[in-house]
Amino acid sequence: MEEKSLINKENKSLFEKIRNFFRSLFHKKEDTNVKEHIDIKQETSTSIIDEFKDKQTIVKLQQDYENGKIAEEDMDENDKQKLLELYKEQIKTLNDNINAYKNSLQGYKEKIVAIRKTEN
């Protein structure tokens, strides 16, 4: 009986050989980079979720405090500190918004003054 060869003969072009060489060279590095990237994304998403939950609890504490459900004496120092940080953050945001509105109003004022000068 005649044996048939099951070995595939590879007729690869030069381009395919070069491409395969670089694939084999960089394949392992890509896998580790992808795994590191996934780990970083998971850590980031976990920290974002934890931060959001903390923020949500602090805002709930703020609402309860402002509605009179919780007295200042009933809060521990940690809660007071978190609430103080929240108020500072909210004040900073409000000041930034006020400054943005002031700048836009200043721009409108300058446009009005320029229009009045051209009319005279």
N, CA, C and O atoms as a GROMACS GRO file, in nm:
protein
  480
    1MET      N    1   0.083  -0.118   0.000
    1MET     CA    2   0.000   0.000   0.000
    1MET      C    3   0.087   0.124   0.000
    1MET      O    4   0.198   0.129   0.053
    2GLU      N    5   0.030   0.218  -0.060
    2GLU     CA    6   0.102   0.343  -0.073
    2GLU      C    7   0.062   0.436   0.039
    2GLU      O    8  -0.057   0.456   0.065
    3GLU      N    9   0.162   0.495   0.108
    3GLU     CA   10   0.132   0.589   0.216
    3GLU      C   11   0.110   0.727   0.160
    3GLU      O   12   0.180   0.775   0.071
    4LYS      N   13   0.008   0.788   0.216
    4LYS     CA   14  -0.019   0.925   0.174
    4LYS      C   15   0.035   1.017   0.282
    4LYS      O   16   0.017   0.994   0.401
    5SER      N   17   0.098   1.116   0.239
    5SER     CA   18   0.158   1.211   0.333
    5SER      C   19   0.051   1.307   0.384
    5SER      O   20  -0.021   1.369   0.306
    6LEU      N   21   0.043   1.318   0.515
    6LEU     CA   22  -0.053   1.410   0.575
    6LEU      C   23   0.012   1.542   0.615
    6LEU      O   24  -0.055   1.631   0.669
    7ILE      N   25   0.137   1.556   0.589
    7ILE     CA   26   0.208   1.679   0.624
    7ILE      C   27   0.180   1.783   0.517
    7ILE      O   28   0.199   1.760   0.398
    8ASN      N   29   0.134   1.898   0.564
    8ASN     CA   30   0.108   2.007   0.471
    8ASN      C   31   0.239   2.076   0.435
    8ASN      O   32   0.321   2.107   0.520
    9LYS      N   33   0.254   2.097   0.312
    9LYS     CA   34   0.371   2.172   0.267
    9LYS      C   35   0.334   2.319   0.272
    9LYS      O   36   0.230   2.362   0.222
   10GLU      N   37   0.421   2.392   0.333
   10GLU     CA   38   0.393   2.534   0.348
   10GLU      C   39   0.466   2.613   0.241
   10GLU      O   40   0.589   2.620   0.240
   11ASN      N   41   0.389   2.670   0.154
   11ASN     CA   42   0.443   2.760   0.055
   11ASN      C   43   0.410   2.902   0.099
   11ASN      O   44   0.312   2.962   0.056
   12LYS      N   45   0.493   2.952   0.185
   12LYS     CA   46   0.468   3.085   0.238
   12LYS      C   47   0.550   3.187   0.162
   12LYS      O   48   0.666   3.166   0.126
   13SER      N   49   0.485   3.297   0.140
   13SER     CA   50   0.557   3.405   0.075
   13SER      C   51   0.646   3.474   0.179
   13SER      O   52   0.635   3.447   0.299
   14LEU      N   53   0.731   3.559   0.132
   14LEU     CA   54   0.822   3.632   0.220
   14LEU      C   55   0.744   3.718   0.320
   14LEU      O   56   0.778   3.727   0.438
   15PHE      N   57   0.639   3.781   0.271
   15PHE     CA   58   0.557   3.865   0.358
   15PHE      C   59   0.496   3.785   0.472
   15PHE      O   60   0.496   3.830   0.586
   16GLU      N   61   0.442   3.666   0.441
   16GLU     CA   62   0.382   3.581   0.544
   16GLU      C   63   0.485   3.536   0.646
   16GLU      O   64   0.454   3.528   0.765
   17LYS      N   65   0.605   3.506   0.602
   17LYS     CA   66   0.711   3.466   0.695
   17LYS      C   67   0.748   3.581   0.790
   17LYS      O   68   0.766   3.560   0.910
   18ILE      N   69   0.758   3.700   0.736
   18ILE     CA   70   0.791   3.817   0.819
   18ILE      C   71   0.678   3.844   0.917
   18ILE      O   72   0.703   3.872   1.035
   19ARG      N   73   0.555   3.837   0.870
   19ARG     CA   74   0.440   3.861   0.956
   19ARG      C   75   0.434   3.758   1.069
   19ARG      O   76   0.411   3.795   1.184
   20ASN      N   77   0.454   3.634   1.039
   20ASN     CA   78   0.453   3.530   1.141
   20ASN      C   79   0.567   3.547   1.241
   20ASN      O   80   0.550   3.522   1.360
   21PHE      N   81   0.683   3.590   1.191
   21PHE     CA   82   0.795   3.615   1.281
   21PHE      C   83   0.759   3.722   1.384
   21PHE      O   84   0.782   3.702   1.504
   22PHE      N   85   0.703   3.834   1.339
   22PHE     CA   86   0.667   3.941   1.431
   22PHE      C   87   0.552   3.902   1.522
   22PHE      O   88   0.547   3.944   1.638
   23ARG      N   89   0.460   3.823   1.473
   23ARG     CA   90   0.351   3.774   1.558
   23ARG      C   91   0.407   3.690   1.672
   23ARG      O   92   0.369   3.707   1.788
   24SER      N   93   0.496   3.598   1.639
   24SER     CA   94   0.552   3.512   1.743
   24SER      C   95   0.640   3.592   1.838
   24SER      O   96   0.649   3.560   1.957
   25LEU      N   97   0.704   3.695   1.788
   25LEU     CA   98   0.790   3.777   1.871
   25LEU      C   99   0.711   3.861   1.971
   25LEU      O  100   0.750   3.871   2.087
   26PHE      N  101   0.602   3.920   1.926
   26PHE     CA  102   0.527   4.012   2.011
   26PHE      C  103   0.401   3.951   2.072
   26PHE      O  104   0.332   4.019   2.148
   27HIS      N  105   0.370   3.830   2.042
   27HIS     CA  106   0.246   3.768   2.089
   27HIS      C  107   0.238   3.764   2.241
   27HIS      O  108   0.136   3.800   2.298
   28LYS      N  109   0.343   3.720   2.308
   28LYS     CA  110   0.341   3.708   2.453
   28LYS      C  111   0.331   3.845   2.519
   28LYS      O  112   0.260   3.860   2.619
   29LYS      N  113   0.398   3.943   2.467
   29LYS     CA  114   0.394   4.077   2.524
   29LYS      C  115   0.255   4.137   2.514
   29LYS      O  116   0.209   4.204   2.606
   30GLU      N  117   0.187   4.114   2.404
   30GLU     CA  118   0.051   4.164   2.388
   30GLU      C  119  -0.041   4.103   2.492
   30GLU      O  120  -0.125   4.173   2.549
   31ASP      N  121  -0.026   3.972   2.518
   31ASP     CA  122  -0.111   3.906   2.616
   31ASP      C  123  -0.091   3.966   2.755
   31ASP      O  124  -0.189   3.990   2.826
   32THR      N  125   0.033   3.989   2.794
   32THR     CA  126   0.058   4.045   2.927
   32THR      C  127   0.008   4.189   2.934
   32THR      O  128  -0.046   4.230   3.037
   33ASN      N  129   0.025   4.265   2.827
   33ASN     CA  130  -0.024   4.402   2.826
   33ASN      C  131  -0.176   4.406   2.836
   33ASN      O  132  -0.232   4.490   2.905
   34VAL      N  133  -0.242   4.315   2.767
   34VAL     CA  134  -0.388   4.308   2.771
   34VAL      C  135  -0.434   4.271   2.911
   34VAL      O  136  -0.528   4.331   2.963
   35LYS      N  137  -0.368   4.174   2.974
   35LYS     CA  138  -0.405   4.133   3.109
   35LYS      C  139  -0.384   4.247   3.208
   35LYS      O  140  -0.468   4.271   3.294
   36GLU      N  141  -0.271   4.319   3.195
   36GLU     CA  142  -0.246   4.433   3.283
   36GLU      C  143  -0.350   4.541   3.262
   36GLU      O  144  -0.398   4.601   3.358
   37HIS      N  145  -0.386   4.565   3.138
   37HIS     CA  146  -0.486   4.666   3.106
   37HIS      C  147  -0.622   4.629   3.165
   37HIS      O  148  -0.692   4.715   3.219
   38ILE      N  149  -0.658   4.502   3.155
   38ILE     CA  150  -0.785   4.456   3.211
   38ILE      C  151  -0.784   4.470   3.363
   38ILE      O  152  -0.882   4.513   3.423
   39ASP      N  153  -0.672   4.433   3.427
   39ASP     CA  154  -0.661   4.445   3.572
   39ASP      C  155  -0.674   4.591   3.615
   39ASP      O  156  -0.742   4.620   3.713
   40ILE      N  157  -0.610   4.681   3.543
   40ILE     CA  158  -0.617   4.824   3.575
   40ILE      C  159  -0.761   4.873   3.560
   40ILE      O  160  -0.810   4.948   3.644
   41LYS      N  161  -0.828   4.831   3.452
   41LYS     CA  162  -0.967   4.872   3.432
   41LYS      C  163  -1.057   4.821   3.543
   41LYS      O  164  -1.145   4.893   3.589
   42GLN      N  165  -1.036   4.697   3.586
   42GLN     CA  166  -1.117   4.640   3.693
   42GLN      C  167  -1.094   4.715   3.824
   42GLN      O  168  -1.190   4.744   3.896
   43GLU      N  169  -0.968   4.746   3.855
   43GLU     CA  170  -0.937   4.821   3.976
   43GLU      C  171  -1.000   4.960   3.970
   43GLU      O  172  -1.055   5.009   4.068
   44THR      N  173  -0.991   5.023   3.853
   44THR     CA  174  -1.047   5.156   3.836
   44THR      C  175  -1.197   5.154   3.852
   44THR      O  176  -1.254   5.238   3.922
   45SER      N  177  -1.263   5.057   3.789
   45SER     CA  178  -1.408   5.051   3.799
   45SER      C  179  -1.452   5.020   3.941
   45SER      O  180  -1.552   5.074   3.988
   46THR      N  181  -1.378   4.935   4.011
   46THR     CA  182  -1.411   4.904   4.149
   46THR      C  183  -1.395   5.027   4.237
   46THR      O  184  -1.479   5.054   4.322
   47SER      N  185  -1.288   5.101   4.216
   47SER     CA  186  -1.267   5.221   4.298
   47SER      C  187  -1.372   5.327   4.266
   47SER      O  188  -1.414   5.400   4.355
   48ILE      N  189  -1.413   5.336   4.140
   48ILE     CA  190  -1.517   5.433   4.103
   48ILE      C  191  -1.649   5.396   4.168
   48ILE      O  192  -1.721   5.482   4.218
   49ILE      N  193  -1.681   5.267   4.168
   49ILE     CA  194  -1.806   5.222   4.231
   49ILE      C  195  -1.802   5.248   4.381
   49ILE      O  196  -1.900   5.297   4.438
   50ASP      N  197  -1.689   5.217   4.446
   50ASP     CA  198  -1.676   5.243   4.589
   50ASP      C  199  -1.687   5.392   4.620
   50ASP      O  200  -1.753   5.432   4.716
   51GLU      N  201  -1.623   5.473   4.537
   51GLU     CA  202  -1.628   5.619   4.556
   51GLU      C  203  -1.771   5.669   4.539
   51GLU      O  204  -1.815   5.757   4.614
   52PHE      N  205  -1.843   5.615   4.442
   52PHE     CA  206  -1.981   5.656   4.420
   52PHE      C  207  -2.069   5.619   4.538
   52PHE      O  208  -2.154   5.698   4.580
   53LYS      N  209  -2.048   5.498   4.593
   53LYS     CA  210  -2.126   5.456   4.709
   53LYS      C  211  -2.097   5.544   4.830
   53LYS      O  212  -2.189   5.582   4.903
   54ASP      N  213  -1.969   5.578   4.850
   54ASP     CA  214  -1.933   5.668   4.960
   54ASP      C  215  -1.998   5.804   4.943
   54ASP      O  216  -2.052   5.860   5.038
   55LYS      N  217  -1.993   5.856   4.820
   55LYS     CA  218  -2.052   5.986   4.791
   55LYS      C  219  -2.203   5.982   4.816
   55LYS      O  220  -2.260   6.077   4.871
   56GLN      N  221  -2.264   5.874   4.776
   56GLN     CA  222  -2.408   5.860   4.794
   56GLN      C  223  -2.444   5.858   4.943
   56GLN      O  224  -2.544   5.917   4.983
   57THR      N  225  -2.364   5.791   5.024
   57THR     CA  226  -2.391   5.786   5.168
   57THR      C  227  -2.372   5.923   5.231
   57THR      O  228  -2.449   5.962   5.319
   58ILE      N  229  -2.272   5.995   5.187
   58ILE     CA  230  -2.246   6.128   5.243
   58ILE      C  231  -2.359   6.223   5.205
   58ILE      O  232  -2.404   6.303   5.288
   59VAL      N  233  -2.407   6.216   5.082
   59VAL     CA  234  -2.518   6.301   5.039
   59VAL      C  235  -2.644   6.267   5.118
   59VAL      O  236  -2.720   6.357   5.155
   60LYS      N  237  -2.666   6.139   5.144
   60LYS     CA  238  -2.781   6.097   5.227
   60LYS      C  239  -2.766   6.154   5.369
   60LYS      O  240  -2.864   6.199   5.428
   61LEU      N  241  -2.645   6.152   5.422
   61LEU     CA  242  -2.617   6.209   5.554
   61LEU      C  243  -2.645   6.360   5.553
   61LEU      O  244  -2.702   6.413   5.648
   62GLN      N  245  -2.605   6.426   5.446
   62GLN     CA  246  -2.629   6.570   5.433
   62GLN      C  247  -2.779   6.599   5.432
   62GLN      O  248  -2.825   6.691   5.499
   63GLN      N  249  -2.854   6.522   5.356
   63GLN     CA  250  -2.998   6.543   5.349
   63GLN      C  251  -3.064   6.520   5.485
   63GLN      O  252  -3.151   6.598   5.526
   64ASP      N  253  -3.023   6.416   5.554
   64ASP     CA  254  -3.079   6.388   5.686
   64ASP      C  255  -3.043   6.500   5.784
   64ASP      O  256  -3.126   6.539   5.867
   65TYR      N  257  -2.921   6.550   5.776
   65TYR     CA  258  -2.877   6.658   5.866
   65TYR      C  259  -2.956   6.786   5.838
   65TYR      O  260  -3.000   6.854   5.931
   66GLU      N  261  -2.973   6.819   5.709
   66GLU     CA  262  -3.044   6.941   5.673
   66GLU      C  263  -3.194   6.931   5.703
   66GLU      O  264  -3.258   7.033   5.729
   67ASN      N  265  -3.250   6.811   5.699
   67ASN     CA  266  -3.392   6.792   5.731
   67ASN      C  267  -3.417   6.778   5.880
   67ASN      O  268  -3.532   6.769   5.924
   68GLY      N  269  -3.311   6.776   5.959
   68GLY     CA  270  -3.325   6.768   6.104
   68GLY      C  271  -3.342   6.627   6.157
   68GLY      O  272  -3.372   6.609   6.274
   69LYS      N  273  -3.323   6.528   6.072
   69LYS     CA  274  -3.335   6.389   6.118
   69LYS      C  275  -3.216   6.347   6.202
   69LYS      O  276  -3.228   6.261   6.289
   70ILE      N  277  -3.101   6.409   6.176
   70ILE     CA  278  -2.979   6.378   6.251
   70ILE      C  279  -2.925   6.509   6.308
   70ILE      O  280  -2.911   6.608   6.237
   71ALA      N  281  -2.894   6.508   6.435
   71ALA     CA  282  -2.834   6.624   6.499
   71ALA      C  283  -2.682   6.614   6.488
   71ALA      O  284  -2.628   6.506   6.469
   72GLU      N  285  -2.616   6.728   6.500
   72GLU     CA  286  -2.471   6.729   6.490
   72GLU      C  287  -2.408   6.646   6.602
   72GLU      O  288  -2.303   6.584   6.582
   73GLU      N  289  -2.470   6.645   6.716
   73GLU     CA  290  -2.418   6.569   6.830
   73GLU      C  291  -2.426   6.417   6.806
   73GLU      O  292  -2.350   6.341   6.865
   74ASP      N  293  -2.518   6.375   6.719
   74ASP     CA  294  -2.536   6.232   6.692
   74ASP      C  295  -2.432   6.177   6.593
   74ASP      O  296  -2.415   6.056   6.582
   75MET      N  297  -2.363   6.265   6.523
   75MET     CA  298  -2.264   6.222   6.424
   75MET      C  299  -2.128   6.202   6.490
   75MET      O  300  -2.092   6.275   6.583
   76ASP      N  301  -2.053   6.103   6.442
   76ASP     CA  302  -1.916   6.088   6.491
   76ASP      C  303  -1.824   6.181   6.413
   76ASP      O  304  -1.866   6.245   6.316
   77GLU      N  305  -1.699   6.188   6.454
   77GLU     CA  306  -1.603   6.281   6.392
   77GLU      C  307  -1.580   6.250   6.245
   77GLU      O  308  -1.562   6.341   6.164
   78ASN      N  309  -1.579   6.124   6.210
   78ASN     CA  310  -1.559   6.084   6.071
   78ASN      C  311  -1.672   6.136   5.982
   78ASN      O  312  -1.647   6.190   5.874
   79ASP      N  313  -1.796   6.120   6.028
   79ASP     CA  314  -1.911   6.170   5.952
   79ASP      C  315  -1.906   6.322   5.940
   79ASP      O  316  -1.934   6.377   5.833
   80LYS      N  317  -1.869   6.389   6.048
   80LYS     CA  318  -1.860   6.535   6.045
   80LYS      C  319  -1.754   6.580   5.944
   80LYS      O  320  -1.774   6.676   5.869
   81GLN      N  321  -1.641   6.510   5.943
   81GLN     CA  322  -1.532   6.545   5.851
   81GLN      C  323  -1.575   6.523   5.706
   81GLN      O  324  -1.548   6.607   5.620
   82LYS      N  325  -1.642   6.411   5.678
   82LYS     CA  326  -1.689   6.382   5.542
   82LYS      C  327  -1.792   6.486   5.499
   82LYS      O  328  -1.792   6.531   5.384
   83LEU      N  329  -1.880   6.523   5.591
   83LEU     CA  330  -1.983   6.622   5.560
   83LEU      C  331  -1.919   6.758   5.533
   83LEU      O  332  -1.961   6.831   5.443
   84LEU      N  333  -1.817   6.792   5.612
   84LEU     CA  334  -1.746   6.918   5.592
   84LEU      C  335  -1.677   6.920   5.455
   84LEU      O  336  -1.681   7.022   5.385
   85GLU      N  337  -1.615   6.810   5.417
   85GLU     CA  338  -1.551   6.800   5.286
   85GLU      C  339  -1.654   6.814   5.174
   85GLU      O  340  -1.628   6.878   5.072
   86LEU      N  341  -1.770   6.753   5.192
   86LEU     CA  342  -1.877   6.763   5.092
   86LEU      C  343  -1.922   6.908   5.076
   86LEU      O  344  -1.938   6.957   4.965
   87TYR      N  345  -1.942   6.977   5.190
   87TYR     CA  346  -1.982   7.118   5.182
   87TYR      C  347  -1.876   7.202   5.113
   87TYR      O  348  -1.909   7.288   5.032
   88LYS      N  349  -1.749   7.178   5.143
   88LYS     CA  350  -1.640   7.253   5.077
   88LYS      C  351  -1.640   7.227   4.927
   88LYS      O  352  -1.621   7.319   4.847
   89GLU      N  353  -1.661   7.102   4.889
   89GLU     CA  354  -1.664   7.067   4.747
   89GLU      C  355  -1.782   7.136   4.677
   89GLU      O  356  -1.768   7.188   4.566
   90GLN      N  357  -1.897   7.136   4.743
   90GLN     CA  358  -2.016   7.200   4.684
   90GLN      C  359  -1.995   7.351   4.674
   90GLN      O  360  -2.036   7.412   4.575
   91ILE      N  361  -1.934   7.411   4.774
   91ILE     CA  362  -1.908   7.555   4.770
   91ILE      C  363  -1.811   7.587   4.656
   91ILE      O  364  -1.831   7.686   4.585
   92LYS      N  365  -1.707   7.505   4.638
   92LYS     CA  366  -1.612   7.527   4.530
   92LYS      C  367  -1.681   7.517   4.395
   92LYS      O  368  -1.656   7.598   4.305
   93THR      N  369  -1.768   7.419   4.379
   93THR     CA  370  -1.841   7.403   4.254
   93THR      C  371  -1.931   7.522   4.227
   93THR      O  372  -1.938   7.571   4.114
   94LEU      N  373  -1.999   7.569   4.330
   94LEU     CA  374  -2.085   7.686   4.313
   94LEU      C  375  -2.003   7.811   4.278
   94LEU      O  376  -2.045   7.889   4.193
   95ASN      N  377  -1.889   7.829   4.342
   95ASN     CA  378  -1.803   7.944   4.310
   95ASN      C  379  -1.752   7.935   4.167
   95ASN      O  380  -1.745   8.037   4.097
   96ASP      N  381  -1.716   7.815   4.123
   96ASP     CA  382  -1.671   7.798   3.984
   96ASP      C  383  -1.784   7.834   3.886
   96ASP      O  384  -1.760   7.899   3.785
   97ASN      N  385  -1.907   7.790   3.917
   97ASN     CA  386  -2.021   7.822   3.832
   97ASN      C  387  -2.048   7.972   3.830
   97ASN      O  388  -2.075   8.029   3.724
   98ILE      N  389  -2.039   8.036   3.946
   98ILE     CA  390  -2.061   8.181   3.953
   98ILE      C  391  -1.956   8.254   3.871
   98ILE      O  392  -1.989   8.348   3.799
   99ASN      N  393  -1.829   8.212   3.881
   99ASN     CA  394  -1.723   8.276   3.802
   99ASN      C  395  -1.745   8.255   3.653
   99ASN      O  396  -1.716   8.345   3.573
  100ALA      N  397  -1.794   8.139   3.613
  100ALA     CA  398  -1.822   8.115   3.471
  100ALA      C  399  -1.934   8.207   3.423
  100ALA      O  400  -1.925   8.262   3.314
  101TYR      N  401  -2.038   8.224   3.505
  101TYR     CA  402  -2.147   8.315   3.468
  101TYR      C  403  -2.097   8.458   3.462
  101TYR      O  404  -2.136   8.533   3.373
  102LYS      N  405  -2.012   8.498   3.556
  102LYS     CA  406  -1.956   8.633   3.555
  102LYS      C  407  -1.876   8.657   3.427
  102LYS      O  408  -1.888   8.762   3.365
  103ASN      N  409  -1.795   8.558   3.388
  103ASN     CA  410  -1.716   8.572   3.266
  103ASN      C  411  -1.805   8.583   3.143
  103ASN      O  412  -1.777   8.663   3.053
  104SER      N  413  -1.912   8.504   3.138
  104SER     CA  414  -2.000   8.513   3.022
  104SER      C  415  -2.073   8.647   3.020
  104SER      O  416  -2.092   8.706   2.914
  105LEU      N  417  -2.114   8.697   3.137
  105LEU     CA  418  -2.178   8.828   3.144
  105LEU      C  419  -2.081   8.939   3.105
  105LEU      O  420  -2.119   9.036   3.039
  106GLN      N  421  -1.956   8.924   3.145
  106GLN     CA  422  -1.854   9.022   3.108
  106GLN      C  423  -1.836   9.024   2.957
  106GLN      O  424  -1.819   9.131   2.898
  107GLY      N  425  -1.841   8.907   2.893
  107GLY     CA  426  -1.831   8.900   2.748
  107GLY      C  427  -1.948   8.970   2.681
  107GLY      O  428  -1.930   9.043   2.584
  108TYR      N  429  -2.069   8.950   2.734
  108TYR     CA  430  -2.187   9.019   2.680
  108TYR      C  431  -2.176   9.169   2.698
  108TYR      O  432  -2.211   9.246   2.609
  109LYS      N  433  -2.126   9.210   2.814
  109LYS     CA  434  -2.111   9.353   2.842
  109LYS      C  435  -2.013   9.416   2.743
  109LYS      O  436  -2.039   9.525   2.692
  110GLU      N  437  -1.903   9.348   2.717
  110GLU     CA  438  -1.804   9.400   2.622
  110GLU      C  439  -1.864   9.410   2.481
  110GLU      O  440  -1.835   9.505   2.408
  111LYS      N  441  -1.945   9.313   2.442
  111LYS     CA  442  -2.010   9.317   2.311
  111LYS      C  443  -2.106   9.435   2.302
  111LYS      O  444  -2.112   9.503   2.200
  112ILE      N  445  -2.183   9.459   2.409
  112ILE     CA  446  -2.278   9.570   2.410
  112ILE      C  447  -2.204   9.702   2.401
  112ILE      O  448  -2.245   9.791   2.326
  113VAL      N  449  -2.095   9.717   2.477
  113VAL     CA  450  -2.016   9.840   2.474
  113VAL      C  451  -1.958   9.861   2.334
  113VAL      O  452  -1.956   9.974   2.285
  114ALA      N  453  -1.911   9.756   2.271
  114ALA     CA  454  -1.855   9.767   2.136
  114ALA      C  455  -1.962   9.808   2.036
  114ALA      O  456  -1.935   9.888   1.946
  115ILE      N  457  -2.083   9.754   2.050
  115ILE     CA  458  -2.193   9.788   1.960
  115ILE      C  459  -2.232   9.935   1.980
  115ILE      O  460  -2.256  10.007   1.882
  116ARG      N  461  -2.238   9.979   2.104
  116ARG     CA  462  -2.272  10.119   2.132
  116ARG      C  463  -2.168  10.214   2.075
  116ARG      O  464  -2.203  10.321   2.026
  117LYS      N  465  -2.042  10.178   2.081
  117LYS     CA  466  -1.936  10.263   2.027
  117LYS      C  467  -1.947  10.275   1.876
  117LYS      O  468  -1.922  10.382   1.820
  118THR      N  469  -1.984  10.166   1.810
  118THR     CA  470  -1.995  10.172   1.664
  118THR      C  471  -2.118  10.248   1.621
  118THR      O  472  -2.120  10.304   1.511
  119GLU      N  473  -2.222  10.253   1.707
  119GLU     CA  474  -2.344  10.327   1.671
  119GLU      C  475  -2.323  10.478   1.686
  119GLU      O  476  -2.384  10.556   1.613
  120ASN      N  477  -2.238  10.518   1.777
  120ASN     CA  478  -2.216  10.663   1.799
  120ASN      C  479  -2.124  10.718   1.701
  120ASN      O  480  -2.094  10.838   1.704
   0.00000   0.00000   0.00000
